[in-house]
Amino acid sequence: MGETVFIGAASGGATPQAIELKRANRHGLIAGATGTGKTVTVQGMIEGFSAAGIPCFVADVKGDLAGLSMPGSPTAKPHAAFTARAAEIGDTGWAYRAAPVQLWDLFGEQGHPIRTTVSEMGPLLLARLLGLNETQEGVLTIAFHLADQEGLLLLDLDDLQALLAHCAERAAELTTTYGNVSKQSVGTIQRALLQLRAQGGEHFFGEPALDLGDFLTLDDAGAGIVNILAADKLMASPKLYATFLLWLMSELFETLPEVGDPDKPKLAFFFDEAHLLFDDAPEALLEKIEQVVRLIRSKGVGVYFITQNPIDIPDKVAGQLGNRVQHALRAFTPRDQAAVKAAATTFRPNPAVDVASAITELKVGEALVSLLMADGAPSPVERVLIRPPASRVGPITPEERRVLIDTDAVGAKYDTLVDRDSAEEILAAKAQEAQAAAAEAKAADEAQKAEAVRVKEEARAAKEQARAAQNSVWNKVATSAARTATSTITRQVANEFAKQVLGTGTRRGGGSGGMLGQVVRGVLGGLFRG
């Protein structure tokens, strides 16, 4: 028999139930109504995996799983009950101890920030996160393709915002090349980004991005590191929570090498409030989830879904969950009754256990358990008492949390945001270059226009000057001609007057007639000149 993680047993140590580590990558389900003991079950399973050298990841929805980092205490309230439970199920090796822990927080408040880049998330998950319809998702996909074509790094939401504005400016061109890109769709996506920012989603995008290798580490004693994501604040944005965990599973699937069926998993992944992953998910996303759950097994990752109602998990995914722990369900409503019947049919029958009745009768800390055996077949369902946890049940203090953050192996690797040049800066630089080129072209055009006006003015002035010069010459010619004509006419008129009136034309040397003629000519000449 290979290594196992003890889950629990019936009273007196009968029918002990343990997860075969070789089958732990076949996934699992921990279900039950609120207050029935799911969290304690998860805590005990994580302790067992960690002690076996398997790193774990778990989202701490209520804030109490951080207690894994501290050993339980004999002075704590549940000590008497835990001691009695360990003795009742024959768990002789039970003792208080802590697990090695790394604390994470998307908002960087209760742990190291976890970030990814917009490019790494991709358009499908981002469309789910933004609540986009099929048309808007298509536009977002075109934007991502354009970024790839033009070498634009999409690191944070500022980069995506800048890229979308760039797509709106080139909408006509992109529509011709890739399909309809309307400014209305771009505007809708931009508004969805603003809503995501309002939920704090911008903290999730940027650098340094998470190195998955930091999740898959052991401590000095060979125990698996337990990575705890503070999710109490994150749960206020359930779509962000679900999309983040799906992205994380997808990254593990795409990054880790194929290992087949290892002797034990490389990572145990616990997904609390799992119903949020499937609520309102489009068919394409459900297919992706099913694919990841089905194939990530061969990457050495076991995924354990935690939910109140087992019917919250779609059948295609539920069929992949080989290890099952079912706590009590309350059959008050028709939906609850349907859940009881559905849960009863998922277990391998055991003549000694009436599953349908037992589900509604289970006490706190008691569960129906069916686990994969060494040969891969599910074990017959058993009603067992869950082993008590060895670590603290409940939250840790802010001072304890700060010490854990400051002294873990990750250190300050992720604590400071890095903002390097990416799409936003590149597009801004291109816009500035385009503005400068346009201004230069405009200046050159204005200079050409000014030169053309100057040449035109000079030509007009030269033409006016030439016309003025020409007029001056003709005036002189006309004046000279007029004087010549006046002088000739004057002489002719005067002579004719003298002849006709004074009778001087035929006389020679007439003294008084000659003088009078000169006078007449003078008067007439003055008149003509005037």
C-alpha positions in Angstrom: 0.0 0.0 0.0 1.4 3.4 -1.0 1.4 6.6 1.0 -2.0 7.9 2.2 -3.6 10.9 3.8 -5.9 9.8 6.7 -9.4 11.4 6.5 -11.3 9.7 9.3 -12.9 6.5 10.6 -16.0 5.2 12.3 -16.2 5.0 16.0 -13.5 2.7 17.4 -11.3 3.1 14.4 -13.5 1.0 12.2 -13.5 1.4 8.4 -10.6 4.0 8.2 -10.7 6.2 5.2 -7.5 7.5 3.6 -6.7 9.2 0.2 -4.2 7.2 -1.8 -1.6 9.8 -2.9 -1.2 8.0 -6.2 -4.9 8.7 -6.9 -5.0 12.1 -5.3 -4.6 13.8 -8.7 -8.0 12.3 -9.7 -9.6 15.3 -8.1 -12.3 15.5 -5.4 -15.4 17.1 -3.9 -16.0 18.3 -0.4 -19.7 19.3 -0.1 -22.1 20.1 2.7 -24.4 22.8 4.1 -23.0 25.7 6.0 -21.7 24.8 9.5 -21.4 21.0 8.9 -17.6 20.9 9.1 -16.4 21.3 5.5 -13.6 23.8 6.5 -12.2 21.5 9.2 -12.2 18.6 6.6 -10.3 20.8 4.1 -7.9 21.9 6.8 -7.1 18.3 7.8 -6.6 17.2 4.2 -4.2 20.1 3.5 -2.2 19.2 6.6 -2.0 15.6 5.4 -0.9 16.6 1.9 1.7 19.1 3.2 3.2 16.5 5.6 3.5 14.1 2.6 5.5 16.7 0.7 2.7 18.0 -1.6 2.4 21.8 -2.0 -1.2 23.1 -1.7 -3.1 26.1 -2.8 -6.4 27.2 -1.1 -8.6 30.3 -1.2 -9.4 31.4 2.4 -12.9 32.7 2.0 -13.8 33.2 5.6 -10.3 34.1 6.9 -9.9 31.1 9.2 -7.7 28.8 7.0 -4.7 31.0 7.8 -4.8 29.1 11.1 -2.9 26.4 9.3 0.2 28.5 9.9 -0.1 28.0 13.7 -0.3 24.9 15.8 -3.4 24.2 17.8 -3.4 24.9 21.5 -4.4 22.9 24.5 -5.9 26.1 25.9 -8.2 26.6 22.8 -11.9 26.0 23.2 -12.1 23.0 20.8 -9.2 21.1 22.5 -11.3 18.8 24.5 -13.5 17.8 21.6 -10.5 17.3 19.3 -8.7 15.1 21.9 -11.8 13.0 22.3 -12.3 12.7 18.5 -8.7 11.6 18.0 -9.1 8.9 20.6 -12.5 7.8 19.3 -11.2 7.1 15.8 -7.9 5.6 16.9 -5.7 8.4 15.6 -2.8 7.7 17.9 -0.4 9.9 16.0 -2.5 13.1 16.3 -0.6 16.0 17.8 -0.7 19.8 17.4 1.6 21.2 14.7 1.7 24.0 12.1 2.1 23.8 8.4 4.6 25.9 6.4 2.5 28.7 4.9 2.9 31.5 2.3 0.2 34.2 2.4 -1.1 35.8 -0.8 -3.7 38.6 -1.5 -4.7 40.0 -4.9 -5.0 43.4 -3.2 -1.6 43.1 -1.5 -3.0 43.8 2.0 -3.1 40.4 3.8 -0.3 38.8 1.8 2.0 39.1 -1.2 0.3 40.4 -4.3 -0.6 38.0 -7.0 -0.5 39.5 -10.5 -0.7 38.4 -14.0 -0.6 40.3 -17.3 -3.6 41.0 -19.5 -1.9 39.1 -22.3 -1.5 36.0 -20.1 -5.2 36.0 -19.1 -6.3 36.2 -22.8 -9.5 37.4 -24.3 -11.7 34.4 -23.3 -11.2 34.7 -19.6 -11.1 38.5 -19.7 -14.4 38.6 -21.6 -15.9 36.4 -18.8 -14.5 38.7 -16.2 -15.9 41.8 -17.9 -19.3 40.2 -18.6 -19.1 40.7 -22.4 -21.5 39.3 -25.0 -20.3 37.3 -28.0 -20.0 40.4 -30.2 -18.0 42.3 -27.7 -15.8 39.3 -27.0 -15.1 39.2 -30.8 -13.9 42.8 -30.7 -11.7 42.1 -27.7 -10.2 39.1 -29.6 -9.4 41.4 -32.5 -7.8 43.8 -30.2 -5.5 41.1 -28.7 -4.6 39.9 -32.3 -3.7 43.5 -33.2 -1.5 43.8 -30.2 0.3 40.6 -31.2 0.7 41.8 -34.8 2.2 45.1 -33.7 4.3 44.0 -30.8 2.2 45.8 -28.1 2.8 44.4 -24.6 -0.5 44.1 -22.7 0.6 44.2 -19.1 -2.1 46.0 -17.1 -5.5 47.6 -17.6 -4.0 50.9 -18.7 -2.5 49.1 -21.7 -5.8 47.5 -22.6 -7.6 50.8 -22.3 -5.0 52.5 -24.6 -5.3 49.6 -27.1 -9.1 49.8 -27.2 -8.9 53.6 -27.9 -6.4 52.8 -30.6 -8.8 50.2 -32.1 -11.7 52.8 -32.0 -9.5 55.2 -34.0 -8.8 52.5 -36.6 -12.3 51.0 -36.5 -12.9 51.3 -40.3 -9.5 49.7 -41.2 -9.9 46.9 -38.7 -13.5 46.2 -39.8 -12.2 45.7 -43.4 -9.4 43.4 -42.3 -10.8 41.4 -39.4 -14.6 41.9 -39.2 -16.9 44.4 -37.6 -15.2 46.6 -35.0 -17.8 49.2 -34.0 -17.0 52.1 -31.7 -20.1 51.2 -29.7 -18.7 47.8 -28.8 -15.3 49.3 -27.9 -17.1 51.8 -25.7 -19.0 49.0 -23.9 -15.7 47.2 -23.2 -14.1 50.4 -21.9 -17.1 50.9 -19.5 -16.7 47.3 -18.3 -13.1 48.0 -17.6 -14.1 51.0 -15.5 -16.4 48.7 -13.5 -13.6 46.2 -13.0 -11.3 49.0 -11.7 -14.0 50.0 -9.3 -14.0 46.4 -7.9 -10.2 46.6 -7.4 -9.5 44.4 -10.5 -6.6 46.6 -11.6 -4.5 45.2 -8.7 -4.6 41.8 -10.4 -2.9 43.0 -13.6 0.7 44.0 -13.8 4.3 42.9 -13.1 6.0 41.1 -11.5 3.7 38.4 -12.6 3.3 35.3 -10.5 6.0 32.6 -11.0 4.2 29.3 -10.5 7.4 27.8 -9.3 6.9 29.7 -6.1 3.7 27.7 -5.5 5.4 24.4 -5.9 8.0 24.4 -3.2 8.9 22.5 0.0 10.3 23.7 3.3 13.6 22.6 4.8 11.9 19.6 6.4 10.4 18.4 3.1 6.9 19.5 3.8 4.8 21.1 1.0 4.3 24.8 1.2 0.6 25.8 1.8 -0.3 28.8 -0.3 -3.2 30.6 1.2 -5.0 33.3 -0.8 -6.9 35.8 1.4 -10.3 35.9 -0.3 -12.6 37.4 2.2 -12.4 40.8 0.5 -12.1 39.2 -2.9 -15.5 37.5 -2.4 -17.1 40.9 -2.7 -16.3 40.5 -6.4 -17.3 36.9 -7.1 -16.7 37.0 -10.8 -13.2 38.3 -10.2 -12.6 35.5 -7.6 -13.9 32.7 -9.9 -12.0 34.1 -13.0 -8.8 34.4 -11.0 -8.9 30.8 -9.8 -9.8 29.5 -13.3 -6.9 31.5 -14.7 -4.6 29.9 -12.1 -5.7 26.4 -13.0 -5.3 27.2 -16.7 -1.8 28.5 -16.1 -0.9 25.3 -14.2 -2.3 23.3 -17.1 -0.4 25.2 -19.8 2.9 25.5 -17.9 3.5 22.2 -16.1 4.9 19.3 -18.1 3.2 16.0 -18.6 3.9 13.5 -15.8 1.2 11.0 -16.2 0.3 9.4 -12.9 3.0 10.3 -10.4 3.3 8.6 -7.0 1.9 11.8 -5.5 0.6 15.1 -6.9 2.8 18.1 -7.6 0.1 20.3 -6.2 -3.3 20.0 -4.5 -5.6 22.8 -5.5 -8.6 23.6 -3.3 -11.4 25.7 -4.9 -13.8 27.0 -2.2 -17.2 28.4 -3.2 -16.8 26.4 -6.4 -20.3 27.2 -7.6 -19.1 30.7 -8.5 -16.9 29.2 -11.2 -20.0 27.9 -13.1 -22.6 30.6 -12.4 -23.7 32.2 -15.7 -20.7 30.8 -17.5 -21.1 30.6 -21.3 -20.8 27.3 -23.0 -17.3 28.0 -24.4 -16.0 28.7 -20.8 -17.7 25.6 -19.4 -16.0 23.5 -22.1 -12.6 25.1 -21.1 -13.2 24.3 -17.5 -14.1 20.7 -18.3 -11.0 20.4 -20.4 -8.7 21.8 -17.8 -10.2 19.6 -15.0 -10.0 16.5 -17.2 -6.4 17.0 -18.5 -4.7 18.7 -15.6 -4.5 15.4 -13.8 -1.7 14.3 -16.2 0.2 17.4 -15.1 0.2 16.1 -11.5 -2.4 18.5 -10.1 -5.3 17.4 -8.0 -8.3 19.8 -7.9 -10.7 19.7 -5.0 -14.0 21.6 -5.3 -15.6 22.8 -2.1 -19.3 23.8 -2.3 -22.5 23.7 -0.3 -24.5 21.8 -2.8 -23.1 19.0 -5.0 -25.5 19.8 -7.8 -23.7 23.1 -8.2 -21.0 21.2 -10.1 -22.0 20.5 -13.8 -22.2 16.7 -14.5 -19.3 16.8 -17.0 -17.0 18.2 -14.3 -18.5 16.2 -11.4 -17.8 13.0 -13.3 -14.1 13.7 -13.0 -14.2 13.9 -9.2 -13.1 10.6 -7.8 -12.6 11.4 -4.1 -15.7 12.5 -2.3 -16.5 13.7 1.2 -20.2 14.6 1.7 -21.2 16.4 4.9 -24.8 17.0 5.9 -27.4 18.5 3.6 -30.7 20.0 4.6 -33.7 18.8 2.6 -36.0 21.7 3.3 -36.7 22.8 -0.2 -37.4 20.8 -3.4 -33.9 21.8 -4.6 -32.4 20.5 -1.4 -34.3 17.2 -1.8 -33.0 17.0 -5.4 -29.5 17.5 -4.2 -29.9 14.7 -1.6 -31.0 12.3 -4.3 -28.3 13.4 -6.6 -25.6 13.0 -4.0 -26.9 9.6 -3.0 -26.5 8.3 -6.6 -22.9 9.5 -6.9 -21.5 7.1 -4.3 -20.6 3.4 -4.8 -23.4 1.6 -2.8 -22.7 0.1 0.5 -25.5 -2.2 1.9 -24.6 -1.1 5.4 -25.3 2.6 4.6 -28.6 4.2 3.6 -27.0 7.2 1.9 -30.2 9.2 1.2 -31.2 9.0 4.9 -27.7 9.4 6.3 -27.0 12.7 4.3 -29.7 14.5 6.3 -28.8 12.9 9.6 -25.0 13.6 9.7 -23.7 15.5 12.7 -21.1 18.3 12.6 -17.7 16.7 11.8 -19.3 13.6 10.3 -19.4 12.7 6.6 -20.1 10.1 4.0 -16.8 9.3 2.3 -15.9 7.4 -0.9 -12.3 7.5 -2.1 -10.4 6.0 -5.0 -8.6 2.8 -3.9 -5.1 1.7 -5.1 -6.6 0.0 -8.2 -8.5 3.2 -9.1 -11.9 2.0 -8.2 -14.1 4.0 -5.8 -14.5 2.5 -2.4 -18.0 1.8 -1.1 -19.4 4.7 0.8 -18.7 4.8 4.5 -20.1 7.0 7.3 -17.1 8.3 9.3 -16.0 10.8 11.8 -13.5 13.4 10.4 -10.1 13.5 12.0 -9.4 16.7 14.0 -6.9 19.2 12.6 -3.5 19.6 14.1 -3.3 23.3 13.4 -5.2 26.2 14.8 -8.9 26.4 14.0 -9.6 30.0 13.4 -7.9 33.2 12.1 -4.5 34.5 13.0 -3.8 38.0 14.4 -2.5 40.9 12.2 0.8 40.7 14.0 1.2 37.0 13.3 0.3 37.6 9.6 2.9 40.3 9.3 5.6 38.1 10.7 4.7 35.3 8.3 4.7 37.7 5.3 8.1 39.2 6.2 9.8 35.9 6.9 8.6 33.5 4.2 10.7 32.2 1.3 9.1 34.5 -1.3 10.3 37.6 0.6 9.7 40.9 -1.1 9.8 39.5 -4.7 6.2 40.6 -5.5 5.6 43.4 -3.1 6.7 46.3 -5.4 4.9 47.0 -8.6 7.0 47.3 -11.8 5.8 49.5 -14.6 7.8 49.0 -17.7 7.1 50.4 -21.2 4.2 48.5 -22.7 1.2 49.2 -25.0 0.1 52.4 -23.2 3.6 54.0 -23.5 4.2 52.7 -27.0 0.9 54.0 -28.4 1.4 57.3 -26.6 4.8 57.7 -28.2 3.4 56.8 -31.6 0.7 59.4 -31.1 3.2 62.1 -30.2 5.3 61.2 -33.2 2.3 61.4 -35.5 1.3 64.8 -33.9 4.9 66.1 -34.5 4.9 64.9 -38.1 1.5 66.5 -38.7 2.7 69.7 -37.2 5.9 69.6 -39.2 3.9 68.9 -42.4 1.5 71.7 -41.5 4.4 74.1 -40.9 6.0 73.2 -44.3 2.6 73.6 -46.0 2.1 77.0 -44.4 5.7 78.0 -45.4 4.9 77.0 -49.0 1.7 78.9 -49.0 3.5 82.0 -47.6 6.1 81.7 -50.3 3.5 81.3 -53.0 1.7 84.5 -51.7 5.0 86.4 -51.6 5.8 85.4 -55.2 2.3 86.3 -56.3 2.6 89.7 -54.5 5.9 90.4 -56.1 4.6 89.5 -59.5 1.6 91.7 -59.0 3.8 94.6 -57.8 6.1 94.1 -60.8 3.2 94.1 -63.1 1.8 97.3 -61.5 5.2 98.9 -61.8 5.5 97.9 -65.5 2.1 99.3 -66.2 2.9 102.5 -64.4 6.2 102.9 -66.4 4.3 102.2 -69.6 1.7 104.8 -68.8 4.4 107.4 -68.1 6.1 106.9 -71.5 2.8 107.2 -73.3 1.9 110.3 -71.3 5.2 112.0 -72.4 4.6 111.0 -76.0 1.0 112.3 -75.9 2.0 115.6 -74.3 4.8 116.2 -76.9 2.5 115.3 -79.7 -0.2 117.6 -78.3 2.2 120.5 -78.0 3.4 120.1 -81.6 -0.1 119.8 -82.8 -1.2 122.9 -80.8 1.7 125.0 -82.2 0.9 124.1 -85.8 -2.8 124.7 -85.4 -2.2 128.0 -83.7 0.0 129.3 -86.5 -2.5 128.2 -89.2 -5.5 129.7 -87.5 -3.7 133.0 -86.8 -2.5 133.3 -90.4 -5.9 132.5 -91.7 -7.5 135.1 -89.4 -5.0 137.7 -90.4 -5.7 137.1 -94.0 -9.5 137.1 -93.7 -10.0 139.7 -91.1 -7.1 142.0 -91.2 -6.1 141.6 -94.7 -2.5 141.1 -93.9 -1.9 138.0 -95.8 -1.0 139.6 -99.1 0.9 142.5 -97.8 4.5 142.3 -97.4 6.1 144.2 -94.6 2.8 145.6 -93.2 4.0 147.0 -89.9 0.8 147.4 -88.0 -0.8 144.2 -89.6 2.2 142.0 -88.7 2.1 143.1 -85.1 -1.6 142.5 -84.8 -1.2 139.0 -86.4 1.4 138.2 -83.7 -1.0 139.2 -81.0 -3.8 137.1 -82.4 -1.5 134.1 -82.7 -0.5 134.6 -79.1 -4.0 134.7 -77.9 -5.1 131.7 -79.9 -2.0 129.7 -78.9 -2.9 130.4 -75.2 -6.4 129.2 -75.8 -5.3 126.0 -77.4 -2.7 125.3 -74.8 -5.2 125.9 -72.1 
